[in-house]
Amino acid sequence: MARRVRAQRVRVHCITVTADGIGAGDDPSFDRPFGDVDPGDLFAWAGATASWVNRTEPGGHRGLDDWITRDFTRGIGAEIMGRGKFGPQTGPWPDHEWQGWWGDEPPFHTPVFVLTHHPRPALTLGDTTFHFVDASPEQAVEQAKAAAGGGDVRIGGGVTTLRSFLDADLIDDMHIAVTPDELGTGKRLWESPDELTDRFHLERVPSGSGVVHHFFWRR
């Protein structure tokens, strides 16, 4: 009997937005990657877990939030991110010395495709290789799937990049954590998560941390 090959999926994990759909502020800079939004407020729920990828010291909580952060890397073979998640620069690169916000050992451990209109040579740090590509969402997914070794592709954000993949109808499964805060202005993922229910099933699961986890999967 022939073994069935699992289809690769395009997934989203641990993106966080406020109750009014804001996932980042305006005017990001080197010192403030999320602009006038404090990432500590957005990602406090994830940073408190034992399994968060950026944790450098032992400890952290177990439970629902931790179960979700443990799922962040499961089955992922490649990531796609917007240029703003790599660094604050826009326009042509002044040089290739800048190696991103992620340090010498980035937490991805896979090929990462950085969307930019200004490609540069690939950059390897630890076991993560960043590829800088001028590609449409469809082209980026095709390239990432080819590099993923049969694994799934994670759309890593930010919210503007994620929105472009949603608009191109390329997402199969998605997890968004929604905080109880409202900001009013900033980079918005949605007006309401219900606007996606024409294409996705949606289940909301509240957590003791105060966030409500939103799980989407294809109808």
C-alpha positions as CSV (number, residue, x, y, z in Angstrom):
1,M,0.0,0.0,0.0
2,A,1.4,3.4,-1.0
3,R,2.2,5.8,1.7
4,R,0.1,8.9,1.6
5,V,2.2,12.1,1.4
6,R,1.0,14.9,3.6
7,A,0.3,18.1,1.8
8,Q,2.3,21.2,2.8
9,R,0.3,23.9,4.5
10,V,0.7,27.6,5.0
11,R,0.3,28.4,8.7
12,V,0.3,31.4,11.1
13,H,1.2,31.1,14.7
14,C,1.4,33.4,17.7
15,I,0.6,36.7,15.9
16,T,-0.8,39.0,18.5
17,V,-3.2,41.9,18.0
18,T,-5.3,44.2,20.2
19,A,-9.0,44.0,20.6
20,D,-9.3,46.6,17.8
21,G,-7.1,44.6,15.5
22,I,-3.8,46.5,15.9
23,G,-0.6,44.4,15.6
24,A,2.0,47.2,15.4
25,G,2.3,50.9,15.7
26,D,3.4,53.5,13.1
27,D,6.9,54.8,12.6
28,P,9.1,51.8,13.6
29,S,12.7,52.5,14.3
30,F,15.8,50.6,15.3
31,D,15.0,51.2,19.0
32,R,11.3,50.6,18.6
33,P,10.6,47.8,16.1
34,F,6.8,48.0,16.8
35,G,6.7,51.8,16.5
36,D,4.7,53.4,19.3
37,V,3.3,50.0,20.4
38,D,5.2,48.3,23.2
39,P,5.8,44.7,22.2
40,G,6.1,43.7,25.8
41,D,2.4,44.5,26.1
42,L,1.5,42.6,23.0
43,F,3.5,39.5,23.7
44,A,3.5,39.3,27.5
45,W,1.3,36.2,27.3
46,A,3.9,34.3,25.1
47,G,7.0,35.6,26.9
48,A,5.6,34.2,30.2
49,T,5.5,30.6,28.9
50,A,8.1,28.0,29.4
51,S,8.3,27.2,25.7
52,W,8.6,30.7,24.1
53,V,11.3,30.7,21.4
54,N,13.0,33.8,22.8
55,R,13.2,32.5,26.4
56,T,16.9,32.5,27.5
57,E,16.4,31.5,31.2
58,P,14.6,28.5,32.7
59,G,11.2,29.0,34.1
60,G,7.9,30.1,32.7
61,H,4.3,29.0,32.9
62,R,2.7,25.8,31.6
63,G,-0.9,25.5,30.5
64,L,-2.9,26.7,27.4
65,D,-0.6,29.5,26.5
66,D,2.5,27.3,26.7
67,W,0.8,24.6,24.7
68,I,0.3,27.1,21.9
69,T,3.9,28.5,22.0
70,R,5.2,24.9,21.8
71,D,3.3,24.5,18.6
72,F,5.1,27.5,17.0
73,T,7.9,25.4,15.5
74,R,6.1,22.0,15.0
75,G,6.4,20.8,11.4
76,I,7.7,24.2,10.1
77,G,10.2,23.9,7.3
78,A,10.4,27.6,6.2
79,E,9.2,31.0,7.2
80,I,8.2,34.1,5.1
81,M,8.4,37.5,6.8
82,G,8.1,41.1,5.7
83,R,11.3,43.2,5.6
84,G,10.1,45.2,8.6
85,K,10.4,42.0,10.7
86,F,14.0,41.7,9.7
87,G,15.0,45.3,10.4
88,P,13.9,48.9,10.3
89,Q,15.6,50.0,7.1
90,T,13.6,50.9,4.0
91,G,14.7,51.5,0.4
92,P,18.0,50.3,-1.0
93,W,20.4,48.7,1.5
94,P,23.3,51.2,2.3
95,D,25.5,48.1,2.8
96,H,25.2,44.5,3.8
97,E,26.7,44.8,7.3
98,W,23.3,44.9,9.0
99,Q,22.3,41.4,10.0
100,G,18.9,42.0,11.4
101,W,17.3,42.1,14.9
102,W,17.7,38.4,15.6
103,G,21.3,38.1,16.7
104,D,23.9,35.4,15.9
105,E,21.4,32.5,16.7
106,P,18.0,33.5,15.3
107,P,15.1,31.5,16.7
108,F,13.8,30.2,13.3
109,H,16.2,27.3,12.5
110,T,14.9,27.1,8.9
111,P,15.2,29.0,5.7
112,V,13.5,32.4,6.0
113,F,12.3,34.4,3.0
114,V,12.4,38.1,3.6
115,L,10.1,40.0,1.2
116,T,11.8,43.2,-0.1
117,H,11.9,45.2,-3.3
118,H,15.7,45.4,-2.8
119,P,17.2,41.8,-2.7
120,R,20.6,41.2,-1.2
121,P,22.8,38.1,-0.9
122,A,21.6,35.4,1.4
123,L,22.7,35.6,5.0
124,T,23.3,32.6,7.3
125,L,23.3,33.0,11.0
126,G,23.5,29.8,13.1
127,D,21.2,27.3,11.4
128,T,18.9,30.0,9.9
129,T,19.5,31.3,6.4
130,F,17.7,34.5,5.3
131,H,16.9,34.8,1.6
132,F,15.9,38.3,0.4
133,V,13.4,38.1,-2.4
134,D,11.4,40.4,-4.5
135,A,8.3,38.2,-4.9
136,S,4.6,38.2,-4.8
137,P,2.9,36.2,-2.0
138,E,2.2,33.4,-4.5
139,Q,5.8,33.3,-5.6
140,A,7.1,33.5,-2.1
141,V,5.0,30.5,-1.0
142,E,6.2,28.5,-4.0
143,Q,9.9,29.2,-3.1
144,A,9.4,28.6,0.6
145,K,7.6,25.2,0.0
146,A,10.5,24.1,-2.2
147,A,13.0,25.0,0.5
148,A,11.0,23.5,3.4
149,G,11.9,19.9,2.9
150,G,8.3,18.8,3.0
151,G,7.5,20.9,6.1
152,D,4.9,23.6,6.3
153,V,5.5,27.3,5.7
154,R,4.9,29.8,8.5
155,I,3.9,33.3,7.6
156,G,5.7,35.2,10.3
157,G,4.4,38.7,9.9
158,G,4.2,41.6,10.5
159,V,0.5,42.2,10.2
160,T,0.8,44.1,6.8
161,T,2.6,41.1,5.3
162,L,0.1,38.7,6.9
163,R,-2.8,40.7,5.5
164,S,-1.3,40.4,2.0
165,F,-1.2,36.6,2.2
166,L,-4.8,36.6,3.5
167,D,-5.9,38.8,0.6
168,A,-4.2,36.4,-1.8
169,D,-6.1,33.5,-0.1
170,L,-3.0,31.5,0.7
171,I,-3.4,30.8,4.4
172,D,-4.6,27.3,5.5
173,D,-4.4,27.5,9.3
174,M,-4.0,30.5,11.6
175,H,-3.6,31.3,15.2
176,I,-4.0,34.9,16.4
177,A,-3.9,36.0,20.1
178,V,-6.1,38.9,20.8
179,T,-5.3,41.1,23.9
180,P,-8.1,43.1,25.7
181,D,-6.4,46.4,25.0
182,E,-7.5,48.9,22.3
183,L,-5.1,51.3,20.6
184,G,-7.2,53.1,18.0
185,T,-4.4,53.6,15.5
186,G,-1.6,51.5,14.1
187,K,-1.1,48.7,11.6
188,R,-4.4,46.8,11.6
189,L,-4.9,43.2,10.8
190,W,-8.7,43.4,10.7
191,E,-11.7,45.4,11.7
192,S,-13.2,42.2,13.1
193,P,-12.1,38.5,13.0
194,D,-15.6,37.6,11.8
195,E,-14.8,39.2,8.4
196,L,-12.7,36.0,7.7
197,T,-15.5,33.5,8.5
198,D,-16.6,33.3,4.8
199,R,-13.4,31.3,4.2
200,F,-12.4,30.0,7.6
201,H,-14.0,28.2,10.6
202,L,-13.2,30.3,13.7
203,E,-13.0,29.1,17.3
204,R,-12.2,31.5,20.2
205,V,-10.6,30.1,23.3
206,P,-10.0,32.5,26.3
207,S,-6.9,32.1,28.4
208,G,-6.2,33.0,32.0
209,S,-3.5,35.4,30.8
210,G,-6.3,37.6,29.5
211,V,-5.8,37.0,25.8
212,V,-8.4,35.2,23.6
213,H,-6.8,32.7,21.2
214,H,-8.5,32.7,17.8
215,F,-8.0,29.6,15.7
216,F,-8.9,29.6,12.0
217,W,-9.0,26.7,9.6
218,R,-10.2,26.3,6.1
219,R,-13.9,25.7,5.4
